């Protein structure tokens, strides 16, 4: 288990927002970005992520480390 700092979660959310732009007049987040949103926590233990959030986080980590999908 590793704690994911809030600034890294924000970077992952922005990664997914850039990858899955909303359509139409209503701004909305894709499921990956939505799954990574936390409330009032400076970090999140990785084992607390649900399946969608974990997959989104792992994909972001691969991208960040130079291994795009």
Backbone bond lengths (Angstrom), bond angles and torsions (degrees), N, CA, C in turn:
res aa  C-N    CA-C-N  psi(-1)  N-CA   C-N-CA  omega(-1)  CA-C   N-CA-C  phi
1 X - - - 1.452 - - 1.521 108.42 -
2 X 1.315 115.09 134.79 1.461 121.18 177.45 1.527 107.85 -127.69
3 X 1.331 116.68 141.09 1.465 120.02 174.34 1.521 108.67 -81.25
4 X 1.314 116.09 131.71 1.453 122.19 179.09 1.526 107.16 -99.85
5 X 1.336 118.49 114.84 1.460 120.65 -178.85 1.532 111.55 -66.21
6 X 1.316 115.30 151.77 1.459 121.38 -176.46 1.525 111.60 -58.35
7 X 1.336 118.75 -37.08 1.466 119.61 -179.48 1.526 111.12 -66.29
8 X 1.330 117.63 -30.08 1.460 120.28 176.25 1.532 110.45 -73.89
9 X 1.329 117.18 -38.33 1.465 119.75 175.41 1.525 110.52 -62.26
10 X 1.335 116.68 -41.47 1.463 119.99 177.72 1.528 110.97 -61.92
11 X 1.323 116.89 -40.86 1.466 120.18 178.24 1.528 110.48 -64.13
12 X 1.328 116.88 -40.18 1.468 120.28 178.77 1.529 110.83 -66.13
13 X 1.324 117.49 -40.67 1.466 120.89 177.69 1.525 109.67 -61.88
14 X 1.331 117.47 -44.34 1.470 120.66 178.55 1.525 111.54 -64.58
15 X 1.317 117.52 -37.21 1.462 121.90 174.89 1.519 109.88 -56.50
16 X 1.336 117.45 -49.27 1.466 121.06 -179.00 1.518 111.86 -69.73
17 X 1.337 117.67 -35.14 1.470 119.92 177.03 1.519 110.62 -62.54
18 X 1.328 117.12 -41.02 1.470 120.72 179.03 1.523 111.71 -68.52
19 X 1.301 116.63 -32.17 1.464 121.28 -177.95 1.512 113.41 -80.02
20 X 1.313 117.45 -30.36 1.469 122.84 -175.89 1.517 108.99 -126.76
21 X 1.304 116.12 76.79 1.463 121.22 -178.17 1.516 110.72 -66.32
22 X 1.334 115.95 142.48 1.461 119.72 177.61 1.520 109.60 -73.13
23 X 1.309 115.22 155.22 1.458 121.14 179.57 1.525 109.20 -115.65
24 X 1.318 116.04 153.03 1.457 120.34 178.16 1.514 112.02 80.82
25 X 1.334 114.97 -167.50 1.451 121.16 -175.82 1.526 113.59 -82.54
26 X 1.308 116.85 -23.77 1.455 121.20 -176.70 1.528 110.54 -88.00
27 X 1.337 117.64 119.16 1.463 118.03 175.69 1.529 109.35 -73.19
28 X 1.294 116.37 134.46 1.460 120.26 176.51 1.516 108.46 -148.65
29 X 1.318 115.20 154.52 1.452 121.01 -179.94 1.518 110.30 -95.35
30 X 1.307 115.99 147.37 1.461 119.74 173.77 1.523 108.42 -69.79
31 X 1.327 116.78 166.39 1.470 120.34 -175.45 1.526 111.97 -61.94
32 X 1.346 117.71 -33.53 1.459 120.19 -179.76 1.529 111.25 -66.11
33 X 1.340 116.91 -46.80 1.466 120.51 179.01 1.519 110.63 -65.02
34 X 1.311 117.09 -42.72 1.468 120.66 179.23 1.517 111.78 -60.63
35 X 1.325 116.57 -39.55 1.461 120.98 -177.65 1.524 112.26 -66.53
36 X 1.327 117.61 -25.30 1.466 121.54 -176.70 1.526 113.90 -88.84
37 X 1.310 118.25 -4.67 1.461 121.03 -178.22 1.521 110.24 -76.66
38 X 1.330 115.50 129.82 1.462 122.37 177.72 1.516 108.28 -124.58
39 X 1.304 116.27 158.74 1.452 121.50 -178.58 1.525 110.82 -112.15
40 X 1.317 116.09 124.33 1.461 123.41 169.69 1.526 114.61 53.52
41 X 1.289 116.95 41.04 1.456 120.06 177.23 1.521 108.72 -128.63
42 X 1.342 117.49 134.71 1.467 119.98 179.16 1.526 112.78 -75.23
43 X 1.327 116.05 -20.54 1.465 121.47 176.79 1.522 108.17 -160.31
44 X 1.323 115.48 166.42 1.463 120.84 -179.32 1.525 108.10 -133.66
45 X 1.340 117.10 128.23 1.458 118.56 174.13 1.531 109.31 -63.93
46 X 1.306 116.71 132.64 1.463 120.49 -175.60 1.524 113.02 -59.46
47 X 1.323 117.30 -27.83 1.466 119.00 -179.82 1.527 113.01 -74.46
48 X 1.329 117.70 -7.29 1.467 121.08 175.86 1.523 112.51 -89.47
49 X 1.332 118.22 -6.15 1.455 120.51 178.89 1.526 110.38 -75.09
50 X 1.330 116.26 138.03 1.467 118.86 174.93 1.528 108.41 -75.67
51 X 1.313 117.00 178.45 1.463 121.69 -173.60 1.531 112.24 -59.89
52 X 1.339 117.83 -42.64 1.475 120.90 -179.41 1.524 110.08 -66.59
53 X 1.330 117.14 -46.04 1.466 120.95 179.89 1.523 110.67 -64.29
54 X 1.328 117.64 -41.14 1.464 120.60 -179.85 1.533 110.48 -62.99
55 X 1.325 117.11 -44.30 1.469 120.68 178.94 1.529 110.61 -63.66
56 X 1.333 116.96 -41.26 1.470 120.76 178.95 1.527 110.14 -64.51
57 X 1.323 117.03 -43.79 1.462 121.47 179.43 1.529 110.81 -62.95
58 X 1.321 117.11 -46.31 1.458 120.63 -178.60 1.533 111.88 -64.46
59 X 1.333 117.45 -37.29 1.462 120.66 176.88 1.524 110.35 -65.57
60 X 1.322 117.05 -42.03 1.466 121.30 177.00 1.527 110.45 -61.96
61 X 1.322 117.36 -45.09 1.461 121.31 179.30 1.529 111.30 -59.81
62 X 1.343 117.37 -42.75 1.459 120.47 177.63 1.531 110.29 -60.55
63 X 1.344 116.48 -45.17 1.460 121.30 179.05 1.526 110.77 -61.05
64 X 1.320 116.25 -47.72 1.462 122.22 -178.16 1.521 111.12 -61.24
65 X 1.316 117.34 -33.27 1.456 121.67 -178.00 1.533 112.61 -93.08
66 X 1.345 115.97 12.24 1.462 119.98 173.11 1.509 115.23 87.87
67 X 1.331 117.38 17.53 1.452 121.79 178.58 1.517 110.17 -121.34
68 X 1.346 118.16 73.82 1.476 119.40 -178.14 1.531 111.49 -64.52
69 X 1.315 114.50 156.41 1.472 120.40 179.78 1.500 111.89 -62.28
